[in-house]
Amino acid sequence: MKITAYDIALRFVGTKEVAGRMANPLIMAMLKLDAAWPEDDEVPWCSGAVNFVCWLLRLPRSKSLRARSWLNVGRPIKLSEATPGWDIVIFRRGPDPQPGADVIEAPGHVAFFGGLEGDKVWSLGGNQSDEFKLSQYPAMDVLGVRRLYEEVV
């Protein structure tokens, strides 16, 4: 049996931000892995969550808290080719107009690919309504999909 990044990410489901001056120590560990500046968990932490899971598995990482930084990691694949397990999906976020995938320093969201259902993408990740969970996002908001691991046959 092979354990995938998605399997590991499932272990973090239910991890939530703590409102106010306190912070969830697990989320802070995810953030502090690659950045010294976060003082609490009420900052964007989706990329920190993906980096943390990838760090645990020694997979390629963006080492950045910017969601769009993941557009520079792994092998680009089409959304129709994505499979749950090792693939991540990067979304645009915020009001239109949004810049394209060539602009890394713009709002975004990153999570592990969980499946495609019609025009919706299931994603498993952090900072989805302030917690680590499985959520759906519009497929039209996908900026890119990256494969982090290629199985050696």
C-alpha contacts under 8 A as a table, 3 or more apart, distances in Angstrom:
res1	aa1	res2	aa2	distance
3	I	7	D	6.03
3	I	8	I	7.29
4	T	7	D	5.07
4	T	8	I	6.50
4	T	85	G	5.09
4	T	86	W	6.24
5	A	8	I	5.12
5	A	9	A	6.06
5	A	53	V	6.54
5	A	54	C	6.83
5	A	57	L	7.18
5	A	85	G	5.74
5	A	86	W	5.58
5	A	112	F	7.93
6	Y	9	A	4.94
6	Y	10	L	6.22
6	Y	84	P	6.66
6	Y	85	G	4.75
6	Y	86	W	6.56
6	Y	112	F	6.39
6	Y	113	F	7.96
6	Y	114	G	7.93
6	Y	124	L	7.59
7	D	10	L	5.25
7	D	11	R	7.08
7	D	85	G	7.11
8	I	11	R	5.44
8	I	12	F	7.54
8	I	53	V	6.73
9	A	12	F	5.53
9	A	13	V	7.18
9	A	53	V	6.32
9	A	112	F	7.95
9	A	124	L	7.25
9	A	125	G	7.19
10	L	13	V	5.39
10	L	124	L	7.62
12	F	15	T	5.72
12	F	132	F	6.26
12	F	133	K	7.93
13	V	131	E	7.69
13	V	132	F	4.89
13	V	133	K	5.00
13	V	134	L	7.79
14	G	131	E	6.30
14	G	132	F	5.55
14	G	133	K	6.31
15	T	26	L	7.90
15	T	27	I	7.78
15	T	131	E	5.52
15	T	132	F	5.25
16	K	24	N	7.13
16	K	27	I	7.98
16	K	130	D	6.01
16	K	131	E	4.17
16	K	132	F	6.47
17	E	23	A	6.59
17	E	24	N	5.82
17	E	27	I	7.37
17	E	41	D	5.79
17	E	42	E	6.74
17	E	130	D	5.72
17	E	131	E	6.21
18	V	22	M	6.05
18	V	23	A	5.04
18	V	24	N	5.66
18	V	41	D	7.01
18	V	42	E	7.86
19	A	22	M	6.69
19	A	23	A	7.22
19	A	42	E	7.52
20	G	23	A	7.63
21	R	40	D	7.41
22	M	40	D	7.16
23	A	27	I	7.68
23	A	28	M	7.05
23	A	40	D	5.28
23	A	41	D	5.35
23	A	42	E	7.94
24	N	27	I	5.41
24	N	28	M	6.27
24	N	40	D	7.97
24	N	41	D	6.51
25	P	28	M	4.94
25	P	29	A	6.14
26	L	29	A	5.06
26	L	30	M	6.37
27	I	30	M	5.00
27	I	31	L	6.24
27	I	41	D	6.21
27	I	45	W	7.51
27	I	49	A	7.52
28	M	31	L	5.01
28	M	32	K	5.90
28	M	38	P	7.70
28	M	40	D	6.79
28	M	41	D	6.15
29	A	32	K	5.13
29	A	33	L	6.08
30	M	33	L	5.55
30	M	34	D	7.88
30	M	45	W	7.72
30	M	48	G	5.06
30	M	49	A	5.62
30	M	51	N	7.43
30	M	52	F	5.41
31	L	34	D	6.30
31	L	35	A	6.20
31	L	36	A	7.95
31	L	38	P	6.82
31	L	45	W	6.47
31	L	48	G	4.99
31	L	49	A	7.50
31	L	65	L	7.31
32	K	35	A	4.95
32	K	36	A	5.56
32	K	37	W	7.84
32	K	38	P	7.13
33	L	48	G	7.55
33	L	52	F	7.21
34	D	48	G	7.45
34	D	63	K	5.42
34	D	64	S	6.05
34	D	65	L	7.20
35	A	38	P	7.02
35	A	64	S	7.33
35	A	65	L	7.29
38	P	41	D	7.37
38	P	43	V	7.22
40	D	43	V	7.02
41	D	44	P	7.91
41	D	45	W	7.41
44	P	47	S	7.77
44	P	65	L	7.59
44	P	127	N	6.60
45	W	48	G	5.00
45	W	49	A	6.22
45	W	65	L	6.73
45	W	126	G	6.40
45	W	127	N	5.69
46	C	49	A	5.17
46	C	50	V	6.46
46	C	65	L	7.58
46	C	67	A	6.78
46	C	109	H	6.44
46	C	110	V	5.93
46	C	111	A	6.79
46	C	125	G	6.38
46	C	126	G	4.56
46	C	127	N	5.12
46	C	128	Q	7.63
47	S	50	V	5.12
47	S	51	N	5.98
47	S	64	S	6.95
47	S	65	L	4.98
47	S	66	R	6.12
47	S	67	A	5.05
47	S	109	H	7.44
47	S	110	V	5.98
47	S	111	A	7.59
47	S	126	G	7.78
48	G	51	N	5.04
48	G	52	F	5.99
48	G	64	S	7.30
48	G	65	L	5.47
49	A	52	F	5.10
49	A	53	V	6.41
49	A	125	G	6.79
49	A	126	G	5.51
50	V	53	V	5.32
50	V	54	C	6.17
50	V	110	V	7.39
50	V	111	A	6.41
50	V	112	F	7.40
50	V	125	G	6.99
50	V	126	G	7.60
51	N	54	C	5.09
51	N	55	W	5.90
51	N	61	R	5.59
51	N	62	S	6.76
51	N	63	K	6.47
51	N	64	S	7.88
52	F	55	W	4.99
52	F	56	L	6.28
53	V	56	L	5.16
53	V	57	L	6.58
54	C	57	L	5.15
54	C	58	R	5.86
54	C	59	L	4.82
54	C	60	P	6.63
54	C	61	R	6.21
55	W	58	R	4.92
55	W	59	L	6.17
55	W	60	P	7.79
55	W	61	R	7.05
56	L	59	L	7.81
59	L	148	L	6.75
59	L	149	Y	7.26
60	P	73	V	6.81
60	P	74	G	6.85
60	P	148	L	6.33
61	R	70	W	7.65
61	R	73	V	6.63
62	S	69	S	5.91
62	S	70	W	5.58
62	S	72	N	7.33
62	S	73	V	6.12
64	S	67	A	7.77
64	S	69	S	6.47
65	L	69	S	7.73
66	R	69	S	5.34
66	R	70	W	7.85
66	R	104	I	7.63
66	R	105	E	7.19
66	R	107	P	7.93
66	R	108	G	7.52
67	A	70	W	6.13
67	A	90	I	6.96
67	A	107	P	7.41
67	A	108	G	5.21
67	A	109	H	5.02
67	A	110	V	5.21
68	R	71	L	5.55
68	R	90	I	6.54
68	R	91	F	7.89
68	R	101	A	7.60
68	R	103	V	7.85
68	R	104	I	5.00
68	R	105	E	7.07
68	R	106	A	7.23
68	R	107	P	7.44
68	R	108	G	5.70
68	R	109	H	7.07
68	R	110	V	7.31
69	S	72	N	5.85
69	S	73	V	7.48
69	S	104	I	5.82
69	S	105	E	7.99
70	W	73	V	5.09
70	W	74	G	7.96
70	W	90	I	7.06
70	W	110	V	7.45
70	W	146	R	7.74
71	L	76	P	7.98
71	L	90	I	7.12
71	L	101	A	7.31
71	L	104	I	7.67
71	L	144	G	6.57
71	L	145	V	7.76
71	L	146	R	7.21
73	V	146	R	6.94
73	V	148	L	7.35
74	G	146	R	5.35
74	G	147	R	5.31
74	G	148	L	4.63
74	G	149	Y	7.48
75	R	146	R	5.24
75	R	147	R	5.06
75	R	148	L	6.61
76	P	144	G	7.05
76	P	145	V	5.84
76	P	146	R	4.65
76	P	147	R	6.43
77	I	81	E	6.41
77	I	82	A	6.96
77	I	144	G	7.64
77	I	145	V	5.62
77	I	146	R	5.84
77	I	147	R	6.72
78	K	81	E	5.23
78	K	82	A	6.65
78	K	144	G	7.60
78	K	145	V	6.43
79	L	82	A	5.26
79	L	144	G	7.49
79	L	145	V	6.08
80	S	116	L	7.98
82	A	87	D	6.27
82	A	113	F	7.17
82	A	115	G	7.73
82	A	145	V	7.19
82	A	147	R	7.81
83	T	86	W	7.37
83	T	87	D	6.30
83	T	113	F	6.81
83	T	114	G	7.30
83	T	115	G	6.74
84	P	87	D	6.23
84	P	112	F	7.33
84	P	113	F	5.29
84	P	114	G	4.92
84	P	115	G	6.24
85	G	112	F	7.67
85	G	113	F	7.39
85	G	114	G	7.83
86	W	112	F	7.39
86	W	113	F	7.85
86	W	147	R	6.14
86	W	148	L	5.79
86	W	149	Y	6.06
87	D	112	F	6.07
87	D	113	F	5.60
87	D	145	V	6.84
87	D	146	R	5.58
87	D	147	R	4.51
87	D	148	L	6.06
87	D	149	Y	7.86
88	I	110	V	6.97
88	I	111	A	5.63
88	I	112	F	4.27
88	I	113	F	5.01
88	I	145	V	5.70
88	I	146	R	5.36
88	I	147	R	6.59
88	I	148	L	7.59
89	V	110	V	5.74
89	V	111	A	5.68
89	V	112	F	6.10
89	V	113	F	5.61
89	V	123	S	7.53
89	V	142	V	6.97
89	V	143	L	7.77
89	V	144	G	5.99
89	V	145	V	4.45
89	V	146	R	6.46
90	I	108	G	6.97
90	I	109	H	5.73
90	I	110	V	4.49
90	I	111	A	6.82
90	I	142	V	5.86
90	I	143	L	5.50
90	I	144	G	5.28
90	I	145	V	6.17
91	F	108	G	5.47
91	F	109	H	5.02
91	F	110	V	6.25
91	F	141	D	5.29
91	F	142	V	4.35
91	F	143	L	5.14
91	F	144	G	7.13
92	R	98	Q	7.06
92	R	107	P	6.43
92	R	108	G	4.47
92	R	109	H	6.38
92	R	141	D	5.37
92	R	142	V	6.36
92	R	143	L	6.10
93	R	98	Q	7.69
93	R	107	P	5.36
93	R	108	G	4.62
93	R	109	H	6.42
93	R	141	D	7.55
94	G	98	Q	7.26
94	G	107	P	6.55
94	G	108	G	7.70
95	P	98	Q	6.83
98	Q	106	A	7.99
99	P	102	D	7.68
99	P	103	V	6.22
99	P	106	A	7.20
100	G	103	V	5.97
100	G	143	L	7.24
101	A	104	I	6.86
101	A	143	L	5.53
101	A	144	G	7.33
103	V	106	A	6.17
110	V	125	G	7.32
111	A	123	S	5.62
111	A	124	L	5.48
111	A	125	G	4.54
111	A	126	G	7.16
112	F	123	S	5.48
112	F	124	L	5.01
112	F	125	G	6.08
113	F	121	V	7.56
113	F	122	W	6.37
113	F	123	S	4.88
113	F	124	L	6.49
114	G	121	V	7.24
114	G	122	W	4.71
114	G	123	S	4.82
114	G	124	L	6.15
114	G	134	L	7.75
115	G	121	V	5.94
115	G	122	W	5.04
115	G	123	S	7.21
116	L	119	D	7.36
116	L	120	K	6.00
116	L	121	V	4.69
116	L	122	W	6.13
117	E	120	K	5.22
117	E	121	V	6.22
117	E	122	W	7.45
119	D	138	P	6.11
119	D	139	A	5.30
119	D	140	M	7.53
120	K	136	Q	5.96
120	K	137	Y	5.50
120	K	138	P	4.67
120	K	139	A	5.07
121	V	136	Q	5.35
121	V	137	Y	5.24
121	V	138	P	6.14
121	V	139	A	5.55
122	W	134	L	6.66
122	W	135	S	5.58
122	W	136	Q	4.49
122	W	137	Y	6.57
123	S	134	L	5.52
123	S	135	S	5.40
123	S	136	Q	6.15
123	S	137	Y	7.47
124	L	132	F	7.28
124	L	133	K	5.60
124	L	134	L	4.34
124	L	135	S	6.46
125	G	128	Q	6.64
125	G	132	F	5.24
125	G	133	K	5.72
125	G	134	L	6.64
126	G	130	D	7.34
126	G	131	E	5.64
126	G	132	F	3.98
126	G	133	K	6.57
127	N	130	D	4.43
127	N	131	E	4.93
127	N	132	F	5.95
128	Q	131	E	5.37
128	Q	132	F	6.14
128	Q	133	K	6.43
128	Q	134	L	7.92
128	Q	135	S	7.03
137	Y	141	D	7.36
138	P	141	D	5.57
138	P	142	V	7.49
139	A	142	V	5.49
142	V	145	V	7.66
147	R	150	E	7.44
